Amino acid sequence: MSDPEILDRILQTCSYRFRNLVCPNKERIANITAAKFQSEDADWTVIECTLQPNGEVKCGMTCLLQDFQEKDQ
């Protein structure tokens, strides 16, 4: 079981974004959740994707994050 205090600290140090994007590999809509630690040089990383089994992502799935920063601003 996860420690609620540790989980709360993790949630406070990250920014989260939710997007529906076309997956370039499967040519289908992927509902993704991306996270970024709160620092100037941090990158967005996909942490959840509806086209993958629960809790399974591959290499940060940067293919889904193309132009992600620009859309967020």
Backbone as a chain_set.jsonl record, in Angstrom:
{"seq": "MSDPEILDRILQTCSYRFRNLVCPNKERIANITAAKFQSEDADWTVIECTLQPNGEVKCGMTCLLQDFQEKDQ", "coords": {"N": [[0.838, -1.185, 0.0], [0.551, 2.246, -0.784], [2.157, 5.035, 0.731], [0.286, 7.679, 1.883], [1.324, 10.251, 2.462], [3.771, 10.378, 1.069], [2.841, 10.058, -1.551], [1.298, 12.398, -1.751], [3.339, 14.343, -1.618], [4.689, 13.795, -4.02], [2.683, 14.424, -5.901], [2.463, 17.159, -5.449], [4.856, 18.138, -6.454], [4.773, 17.948, -9.17], [3.545, 18.898, -12.429], [0.568, 18.407, -14.25], [-0.919, 17.376, -17.321], [-3.627, 16.772, -19.508], [-4.488, 15.231, -22.486], [-5.965, 14.644, -25.722], [-4.669, 13.004, -28.34], [-3.541, 12.199, -31.649], [-2.203, 9.078, -32.13], [0.813, 8.424, -33.657], [1.744, 5.923, -34.38], [-0.339, 4.038, -34.169], [-2.382, 5.309, -35.388], [-4.706, 6.241, -34.178], [-6.861, 7.859, -31.767], [-5.297, 8.834, -28.813], [-5.745, 9.047, -25.421], [-3.989, 10.827, -23.249], [-2.02, 11.226, -20.258], [0.223, 13.497, -19.083], [3.194, 14.301, -17.287], [5.227, 16.678, -15.522], [8.064, 17.518, -13.762], [8.451, 20.19, -11.423], [10.553, 22.194, -12.488], [12.812, 24.33, -14.245], [14.185, 23.136, -16.414], [12.934, 20.731, -16.902], [11.329, 18.078, -18.709], [8.26, 17.142, -20.381], [6.622, 14.069, -19.699], [4.961, 11.194, -20.754], [2.71, 9.549, -18.696], [0.526, 7.959, -18.61], [-1.547, 6.219, -20.891], [-4.262, 5.619, -23.017], [-4.095, 3.772, -25.036], [-2.356, 1.874, -24.261], [-1.739, -0.875, -21.978], [-2.902, -0.578, -18.554], [-0.835, 1.457, -16.558], [1.393, 1.083, -18.136], [3.816, 2.428, -20.1], [5.957, 3.544, -22.769], [9.241, 4.535, -22.973], [8.742, 7.259, -22.299], [7.164, 8.055, -24.346], [7.632, 10.007, -26.402], [6.834, 10.513, -28.982], [4.164, 11.186, -28.835], [4.301, 13.577, -27.601], [5.17, 15.558, -29.262], [5.217, 18.902, -30.183], [3.847, 19.479, -27.863], [4.531, 21.281, -25.788], [4.165, 23.742, -27.111], [1.386, 23.758, -27.621], [0.471, 23.953, -25.079], [0.943, 26.48, -24.208]], "CA": [[0.0, 0.0, 0.0], [1.325, 3.48, -0.885], [2.083, 5.982, 1.831], [-0.408, 8.886, 1.399], [2.173, 11.433, 2.592], [4.717, 10.346, -0.051], [2.049, 10.309, -2.755], [0.945, 13.82, -1.735], [4.551, 15.103, -1.969], [4.926, 13.6, -5.456], [1.673, 15.186, -6.628], [2.741, 18.586, -5.298], [6.067, 18.533, -7.178], [4.58, 17.722, -10.606], [2.43, 19.499, -13.165], [-0.071, 17.381, -15.067], [-1.749, 17.803, -18.444], [-4.409, 15.69, -20.105], [-4.73, 15.561, -23.887], [-6.356, 13.632, -26.702], [-3.779, 13.197, -29.467], [-3.492, 11.08, -32.587], [-0.995, 8.276, -31.998], [1.377, 8.249, -35.001], [1.986, 4.504, -34.66], [-1.597, 3.289, -34.286], [-3.321, 6.148, -36.126], [-5.936, 6.322, -33.377], [-6.799, 8.866, -30.7], [-4.765, 8.393, -27.526], [-5.996, 9.936, -24.288], [-2.772, 10.707, -22.459], [-1.717, 12.061, -19.102], [1.646, 13.808, -19.068], [3.647, 14.939, -16.051], [6.5, 17.392, -15.601], [8.51, 18.007, -12.464], [8.476, 21.649, -11.396], [11.854, 22.832, -12.623], [12.876, 25.006, -15.537], [14.716, 22.304, -17.491], [12.229, 19.451, -16.949], [10.555, 17.76, -19.902], [7.015, 16.417, -20.183], [6.7, 12.625, -19.881], [3.665, 10.519, -20.712], [2.653, 8.586, -17.6], [-0.639, 7.09, -18.826], [-2.049, 6.271, -22.264], [-5.382, 4.687, -23.173], [-3.772, 2.755, -26.029], [-1.453, 0.925, -23.608], [-2.3, -1.442, -20.739], [-2.779, 0.301, -17.379], [0.476, 1.589, -15.942], [2.469, 0.726, -19.062], [4.178, 3.398, -21.127], [7.25, 3.191, -23.346], [10.235, 5.578, -23.248], [8.174, 8.594, -22.181], [6.276, 8.217, -25.501], [7.881, 11.343, -26.928], [6.104, 10.7, -30.24], [2.894, 11.826, -28.509], [4.554, 14.879, -26.988], [5.612, 16.523, -30.243], [4.454, 20.168, -30.124], [3.064, 19.519, -26.624], [4.843, 22.538, -25.113], [3.568, 24.86, -27.836], [-0.069, 23.718, -27.432], [0.174, 24.234, -23.684], [1.149, 27.885, -23.894]], "C": [[0.88, 1.245, 0.0], [1.1, 4.368, 0.321], [1.441, 7.271, 1.323], [0.449, 10.14, 1.471], [3.181, 11.505, 1.437], [3.993, 10.652, -1.351], [1.677, 11.783, -2.86], [2.14, 14.682, -2.121], [4.859, 14.982, -3.461], [3.95, 14.443, -6.264], [1.923, 16.68, -6.557], [3.947, 19.04, -6.111], [5.936, 18.351, -8.685], [3.447, 18.583, -11.146], [1.869, 18.407, -14.058], [-0.891, 18.024, -16.167], [-2.426, 16.573, -19.027], [-4.752, 16.097, -21.526], [-5.243, 14.362, -24.648], [-5.547, 13.93, -27.957], [-3.844, 11.994, -30.392], [-2.149, 10.367, -32.418], [-0.427, 8.026, -33.394], [1.605, 6.789, -35.37], [0.7, 3.72, -34.91], [-2.665, 4.036, -35.057], [-4.703, 6.15, -35.481], [-5.748, 7.405, -32.332], [-6.291, 8.203, -29.418], [-5.108, 9.447, -26.493], [-4.8, 9.78, -23.359], [-2.789, 11.63, -21.25], [-0.216, 12.249, -19.116], [1.978, 14.525, -17.768], [4.985, 15.605, -16.293], [6.844, 17.854, -14.201], [8.675, 19.511, -12.526], [9.907, 22.168, -11.326], [11.95, 23.361, -14.042], [13.311, 24.103, -16.677], [14.02, 20.945, -17.608], [11.441, 19.309, -18.247], [9.259, 17.063, -19.506], [7.257, 14.939, -20.468], [5.294, 12.05, -19.808], [3.698, 9.493, -19.583], [1.465, 7.639, -17.728], [-1.15, 7.297, -20.239], [-3.136, 5.228, -22.434], [-5.112, 3.597, -24.203], [-2.8, 1.704, -25.496], [-2.15, 0.33, -22.388], [-2.046, -0.518, -19.557], [-1.374, 0.268, -16.805], [1.643, 1.291, -16.86], [2.662, 1.823, -20.101], [5.579, 3.057, -21.599], [8.073, 4.444, -23.596], [9.67, 6.991, -23.162], [7.254, 8.94, -23.336], [6.406, 9.607, -26.113], [7.18, 11.584, -28.258], [4.761, 11.391, -29.994], [3.079, 13.238, -27.963], [5.07, 15.912, -27.984], [4.663, 17.721, -30.223], [3.611, 20.295, -28.865], [3.278, 20.835, -25.895], [4.139, 23.704, -25.787], [2.043, 24.912, -27.644], [-0.468, 24.144, -26.029], [0.258, 25.721, -23.38], [0.061, 28.758, -24.45]], "O": [[1.872, 1.286, 0.728], [-0.003, 4.443, 0.861], [1.987, 7.906, 0.421], [0.314, 11.017, 0.618], [3.415, 12.582, 0.889], [4.488, 11.429, -2.167], [1.735, 12.358, -3.947], [1.987, 15.648, -2.867], [5.248, 15.964, -4.093], [4.354, 15.109, -7.218], [1.625, 17.401, -7.51], [4.053, 20.224, -6.43], [6.903, 18.58, -9.411], [2.519, 18.948, -10.424], [2.617, 17.573, -14.567], [-1.486, 19.085, -15.974], [-1.864, 15.478, -19.034], [-5.257, 17.198, -21.749], [-4.994, 13.215, -24.277], [-5.715, 14.983, -28.571], [-4.17, 10.889, -29.956], [-1.091, 10.982, -32.549], [-1.124, 7.466, -34.24], [1.654, 6.452, -36.554], [0.663, 2.838, -35.769], [-3.726, 3.486, -35.353], [-5.727, 6.071, -36.16], [-4.626, 7.819, -32.043], [-6.788, 7.157, -29.0], [-4.791, 10.622, -26.677], [-4.616, 8.726, -22.75], [-3.468, 12.656, -21.223], [0.536, 11.276, -19.155], [1.156, 15.259, -17.219], [5.774, 15.177, -17.137], [6.036, 18.496, -13.528], [9.008, 20.054, -13.58], [10.406, 22.529, -10.26], [11.247, 22.89, -14.936], [12.851, 24.282, -17.805], [14.489, 20.087, -18.356], [10.952, 20.291, -18.805], [9.167, 16.467, -18.433], [8.013, 14.596, -21.377], [4.526, 12.381, -18.905], [4.607, 8.665, -19.519], [1.402, 6.627, -17.031], [-1.184, 8.425, -20.732], [-2.958, 4.075, -22.039], [-5.828, 2.596, -24.241], [-2.461, 0.754, -26.202], [-3.05, 0.952, -21.823], [-1.078, 0.242, -19.56], [-0.797, -0.798, -16.591], [2.785, 1.25, -16.402], [1.76, 2.105, -20.89], [6.314, 2.354, -20.905], [7.652, 5.322, -24.349], [10.11, 7.855, -23.92], [6.623, 9.998, -23.327], [5.409, 10.299, -26.316], [6.952, 12.734, -28.633], [4.274, 12.112, -30.865], [2.12, 14.005, -27.876], [5.38, 17.037, -27.591], [3.444, 17.555, -30.244], [2.732, 21.155, -28.81], [2.316, 21.446, -25.431], [3.576, 24.564, -25.11], [1.476, 25.997, -27.519], [-1.576, 24.628, -25.801], [-0.304, 26.175, -22.383], [0.093, 29.975, -24.268]]}, "num_chains": 1, "name": "protein.A"}
